[in-house]
Amino acid sequence: MEQEEQLLRKRLLELANQCWHRDIPVFSHFLNLSEQTVFHSLRPELPPVSVKLEGGYETAERKIVCFLPVMEEFPAAPVSAVLIRPKAPKYAGACTHRDYLGAVLNLGIERSQTGDILVSGQDAWVLCRDQIAPFIAEQLTMVRYNPVVCQIVETGEIHYTPRYREVTGSIASVRTDSLVSLAFGLSRAKAAECVRGERVFVNGRMILSSSFAPEEGALISVRHLGKFRYKGFMTKTKKGRDMVCLEIFE
């Protein structure tokens, strides 16, 4: 794992330096949350280039790093969306995120070339690098047992609204372990274990301190459990606890 991290650090620095020396936009592959944490740790070592992380939609987890010469406007990130629909909706069985991911990877595509996969009813959108979108659209004909048709669409045309349930509750103080505990019904000790186990990410950055206090609006992901948004502090209870509101994504 350490070797993989070192290779990633080296590759990201190479891309940043390529942008700086050649004065051209340069883009990474899709990074998962752990890889994004590696990138954030590199920030002090980067040459003076502009940087943006983009995943194709607002709450994306998997993102590419866009390096751009300073003082230039960011071009559109090289991210496309492939819309997947069943050929015969009336007879199509339900498919999960895993079904769509397996179908894409079975085409021989590396996971690093694809971003999030969004599923809404019988529709699904695969976020991917521009250059492989035509290949997916042409070659993907079956998901699970369902014949499908594919179409490349602009990321702005994704009609996907995340489903979530709102949870309110009181916690001793606004800190990561307390919020994770409330979101997933865990004890504070179990929530702290998630943090120590490097499973908790706030706005794409791994959090290693249970006492870290996320800002209102922060997107918090816990590997193997899910993700939620910390909507914010509401009021103090009579016992001096903090009443907060969360949105748990389903």
Wavefront OBJ file of the C-alpha trace (Angstrom):
o trace
v 0.000 0.000 0.000
v 2.842 2.366 0.835
v 4.446 1.637 -2.543
v 1.180 2.422 -4.345
v 0.920 5.697 -2.448
v 4.460 6.666 -3.405
v 3.770 5.886 -7.058
v 0.632 8.009 -6.943
v 2.477 10.899 -5.323
v 5.168 10.695 -7.992
v 2.600 10.603 -10.808
v 0.625 13.580 -9.505
v 3.782 15.636 -9.093
v 4.794 14.734 -12.649
v 1.434 15.945 -13.950
v 1.651 19.195 -11.998
v 5.181 19.845 -13.266
v 4.136 19.016 -16.817
v 1.416 21.655 -16.533
v 3.889 24.178 -15.095
v 6.731 23.631 -17.569
v 4.641 23.189 -20.718
v 1.969 25.722 -19.772
v -0.885 23.371 -20.698
v -3.892 21.898 -18.860
v -3.201 18.401 -17.511
v -5.622 15.946 -15.913
v -5.214 12.916 -13.670
v -7.215 9.695 -13.723
v -10.173 9.363 -11.344
v -9.058 9.271 -7.717
v -10.951 7.561 -4.925
v -11.228 9.227 -1.522
v -7.996 7.734 -0.167
v -6.116 8.845 -3.287
v -7.583 12.328 -2.982
v -6.177 12.481 0.540
v -2.743 11.666 -0.895
v -3.188 14.506 -3.365
v -4.159 16.985 -0.651
v -1.016 16.061 1.290
v 1.015 17.038 -1.798
v -0.323 20.578 -2.021
v 2.726 22.226 -0.388
v 5.014 20.511 -2.914
v 3.135 21.543 -6.064
v 4.514 24.113 -8.483
v 2.479 27.348 -8.846
v -0.420 25.971 -10.893
v -4.180 26.232 -10.453
v -5.893 23.097 -9.198
v -9.465 21.863 -9.188
v -11.049 18.498 -8.395
v -13.974 17.519 -10.606
v -16.206 14.452 -10.662
v -18.988 15.482 -13.013
v -21.657 16.412 -10.460
v -21.884 18.199 -7.119
v -21.519 15.374 -4.591
v -19.196 13.118 -6.605
v -16.817 10.962 -4.582
v -14.468 9.853 -7.338
v -12.785 12.879 -8.927
v -10.018 13.798 -11.341
v -7.435 16.457 -10.514
v -7.300 19.287 -13.056
v -3.987 21.179 -13.250
v -4.038 24.473 -15.129
v -1.509 27.264 -15.682
v -2.142 30.145 -13.289
v -4.359 33.037 -14.487
v -6.255 30.903 -16.988
v -9.922 30.001 -16.701
v -10.572 26.349 -16.103
v -11.664 24.523 -19.257
v -14.402 21.933 -18.982
v -13.070 18.857 -17.215
v -12.660 15.848 -19.545
v -15.578 14.012 -17.927
v -18.468 12.534 -19.886
v -21.560 10.639 -18.822
v -22.921 7.509 -20.467
v -26.642 7.063 -19.941
v -27.671 3.384 -19.738
v -31.268 2.274 -20.205
v -32.896 -1.149 -20.669
v -33.998 -2.000 -24.215
v -37.246 -3.433 -22.906
v -38.103 -1.505 -19.725
v -41.290 -3.499 -19.155
v -39.358 -6.754 -18.769
v -36.115 -5.489 -17.262
v -35.050 -6.681 -13.842
v -33.712 -4.290 -11.222
v -29.966 -3.601 -11.391
v -27.695 -2.316 -8.645
v -24.584 -0.149 -8.657
v -22.526 -3.349 -8.506
v -24.249 -4.727 -11.611
v -23.422 -1.617 -13.656
v -19.862 -1.451 -12.366
v -19.276 -5.121 -13.165
v -20.647 -4.691 -16.679
v -18.316 -1.742 -17.351
v -15.235 -3.438 -15.912
v -15.983 -6.589 -17.915
v -15.313 -4.497 -21.027
v -11.673 -4.370 -19.934
v -11.842 -0.794 -18.667
v -9.720 0.107 -15.657
v -11.587 1.470 -12.656
v -9.348 4.550 -12.683
v -10.949 5.624 -15.980
v -14.427 5.781 -14.491
v -15.956 7.942 -11.801
v -19.172 7.497 -9.866
v -22.072 5.431 -11.160
v -25.489 6.932 -10.470
v -28.576 4.723 -10.429
v -32.100 6.129 -10.552
v -34.909 3.688 -11.232
v -34.142 1.921 -14.521
v -31.648 4.582 -15.606
v -27.964 4.742 -14.750
v -25.190 7.180 -15.601
v -21.541 6.148 -15.732
v -19.158 9.083 -15.274
v -15.930 8.503 -17.207
v -13.033 10.126 -19.031
v -14.066 11.623 -22.371
v -11.893 9.323 -24.455
v -13.503 6.086 -23.275
v -17.142 7.248 -23.353
v -17.632 6.200 -27.040
v -16.204 2.752 -26.315
v -18.585 2.199 -23.372
v -21.557 3.499 -25.364
v -20.797 1.149 -28.273
v -19.702 -1.973 -26.431
v -21.951 -2.112 -23.379
v -24.986 -4.119 -24.471
v -25.912 -6.122 -21.382
v -26.180 -5.372 -17.655
v -26.900 -8.430 -15.581
v -29.584 -10.179 -17.692
v -30.923 -7.001 -19.276
v -30.128 -5.905 -22.850
v -29.365 -2.177 -22.669
v -28.877 0.835 -24.909
v -26.315 3.535 -24.161
v -26.010 7.184 -25.055
v -23.310 9.771 -24.327
v -24.775 12.831 -22.612
v -23.381 16.023 -21.136
v -22.841 15.868 -17.392
v -25.261 18.777 -17.083
v -27.962 16.532 -18.530
v -27.802 14.058 -15.667
v -31.274 14.003 -14.132
v -30.249 12.515 -10.822
v -31.411 13.746 -7.455
v -29.750 11.981 -4.522
v -32.249 10.441 -2.143
v -31.703 11.203 1.491
v -33.485 11.191 4.801
v -33.161 13.993 7.288
v -32.036 13.140 10.806
v -31.943 15.457 13.786
v -30.455 14.633 17.144
v -28.466 15.911 20.071
v -24.744 15.334 20.497
v -22.285 16.362 23.190
v -20.405 18.603 20.755
v -19.925 19.028 17.001
v -17.051 16.675 16.218
v -16.538 13.935 13.682
v -17.108 10.911 15.900
v -20.323 12.388 17.320
v -21.715 13.111 13.860
v -20.799 9.652 12.531
v -22.367 8.089 15.631
v -25.632 9.959 15.074
v -25.700 9.307 11.307
v -25.251 5.541 11.465
v -26.545 4.660 14.935
v -23.113 3.719 16.271
v -21.656 4.134 19.725
v -19.103 6.918 20.074
v -16.425 4.242 20.556
v -17.371 2.498 17.289
v -17.464 5.836 15.458
v -13.996 6.648 16.789
v -12.796 3.250 15.510
v -13.963 4.254 12.023
v -11.823 7.384 12.257
v -8.766 5.501 13.530
v -9.289 2.907 10.795
v -8.901 5.643 8.132
v -12.462 5.159 6.917
v -13.830 8.679 7.429
v -13.504 11.476 4.858
v -14.727 15.067 5.119
v -15.074 16.831 1.763
v -12.748 14.256 0.210
v -10.035 14.439 2.888
v -9.280 11.624 5.286
v -9.846 12.632 8.895
v -7.578 11.099 11.535
v -8.837 12.993 14.587
v -12.200 12.149 16.136
v -12.391 15.665 17.550
v -12.196 17.342 14.131
v -15.184 19.705 13.774
v -16.634 19.763 10.213
v -18.098 23.002 8.926
v -21.792 23.304 8.151
v -22.534 21.844 4.733
v -19.611 19.385 4.880
v -20.017 16.092 3.005
v -18.878 13.210 5.214
v -18.209 9.729 3.807
v -17.584 6.618 5.891
v -16.249 3.681 3.934
v -18.589 0.631 4.089
v -21.345 2.658 5.772
v -22.335 5.494 3.428
v -22.259 9.264 3.336
v -24.144 12.194 4.789
v -24.145 15.954 4.814
v -23.810 17.906 8.041
v -26.542 20.498 7.555
v -25.627 22.406 10.677
v -26.198 23.324 14.297
v -29.797 24.035 15.274
v -29.935 24.934 18.959
v -28.725 24.050 22.438
v -30.794 21.643 24.511
v -31.681 22.312 28.135
v -28.854 19.980 29.107
v -26.351 21.943 27.059
v -26.067 19.449 24.199
v -25.921 20.494 20.539
v -28.976 19.753 18.424
v -27.842 19.186 14.813
v -29.358 18.214 11.473
v -27.941 15.664 9.017
v -28.925 14.469 5.539
v -28.218 10.730 5.179
v -27.851 9.704 1.532
v -29.624 6.477 0.594
l 1 2 3 4 5 6 7 8 9 10 11 12 13 14 15 16 17 18 19 20 21 22 23 24 25 26 27 28 29 30 31 32 33 34 35 36 37 38 39 40 41 42 43 44 45 46 47 48 49 50 51 52 53 54 55 56 57 58 59 60 61 62 63 64 65 66 67 68 69 70 71 72 73 74 75 76 77 78 79 80 81 82 83 84 85 86 87 88 89 90 91 92 93 94 95 96 97 98 99 100 101 102 103 104 105 106 107 108 109 110 111 112 113 114 115 116 117 118 119 120 121 122 123 124 125 126 127 128 129 130 131 132 133 134 135 136 137 138 139 140 141 142 143 144 145 146 147 148 149 150 151 152 153 154 155 156 157 158 159 160 161 162 163 164 165 166 167 168 169 170 171 172 173 174 175 176 177 178 179 180 181 182 183 184 185 186 187 188 189 190 191 192 193 194 195 196 197 198 199 200 201 202 203 204 205 206 207 208 209 210 211 212 213 214 215 216 217 218 219 220 221 222 223 224 225 226 227 228 229 230 231 232 233 234 235 236 237 238 239 240 241 242 243 244 245 246 247 248 249 250
